[in-house]
């Protein structure tokens, strides 16, 4: 999902008001039903990643988690993992593979995310599923290299 799609989702599905603000301590913050995204982020890809995470904070975490320790760190990781699953789905990975997209750069472009976010998302999936996972008529490998194979 790109930034514009996430803005619509945030408003229509989650009732969030999203504004770009001159934040200094973080790239994004949510308070109640208001989300602030750091105005000086130049890339819409990065803005979409930040917004996805803030939407997931609304959905999956609670309370003030600005201090990054203990339970707060756990909630931050929950929201980040949910943002990976929101922006990079198995269906999207398969769709990209079917179109011949092979390199990380091409895949990140196709998924409208940064390479760093893509790598972190694939690492999250690797930690969650291990070597790979069967999904529909495919096997998605995370180890030793990322690959998608159509099952016969």
MOPE-V197354 format. One record per residue. RES is the residue in one letter. D_LAST is the distance of its C-alpha to the last C-alpha in Angstrom with 2 decimals. Layout:
BEGIN
RES	D_LAST
RES	D_LAST
END
This chain:
BEGIN
X	30.01
X	33.00
X	36.58
X	37.69
X	34.82
X	35.60
X	39.29
X	38.63
X	36.45
X	39.13
X	41.79
X	40.16
X	37.98
X	39.98
X	43.47
X	43.95
X	46.44
X	45.28
X	47.90
X	48.04
X	50.89
X	52.60
X	51.04
X	51.97
X	50.50
X	46.84
X	44.47
X	44.18
X	45.84
X	45.70
X	48.69
X	48.51
X	46.98
X	47.76
X	45.61
X	47.12
X	45.13
X	47.02
X	48.35
X	48.38
X	44.61
X	44.07
X	40.31
X	38.77
X	35.54
X	37.54
X	39.33
X	36.09
X	35.01
X	38.44
X	38.44
X	35.02
X	36.44
X	39.66
X	37.89
X	36.04
X	39.43
X	40.66
X	37.77
X	37.40
X	40.61
X	44.27
X	47.68
X	49.00
X	46.74
X	48.50
X	49.54
X	46.57
X	46.89
X	45.80
X	44.42
X	44.57
X	42.26
X	39.78
X	39.95
X	39.53
X	36.33
X	35.02
X	35.73
X	34.25
X	30.94
X	30.85
X	31.60
X	28.61
X	26.36
X	28.27
X	28.03
X	24.64
X	21.92
X	18.23
X	17.79
X	20.15
X	18.48
X	15.11
X	17.27
X	19.11
X	16.18
X	14.98
X	18.61
X	18.74
X	20.94
X	21.02
X	24.54
X	26.05
X	28.79
X	26.60
X	24.50
X	27.79
X	29.19
X	26.26
X	26.49
X	30.29
X	31.09
X	32.76
X	30.97
X	32.74
X	31.39
X	27.81
X	28.28
X	29.90
X	27.15
X	24.42
X	26.80
X	27.24
X	23.52
X	23.50
X	26.52
X	25.09
X	21.57
X	22.16
X	19.78
X	16.97
X	15.51
X	12.41
X	12.98
X	11.40
X	7.68
X	8.75
X	10.57
X	14.01
X	16.03
X	19.79
X	20.79
X	21.67
X	20.88
X	19.40
X	15.92
X	12.93
X	9.37
X	6.55
X	3.79
X	0.00
END
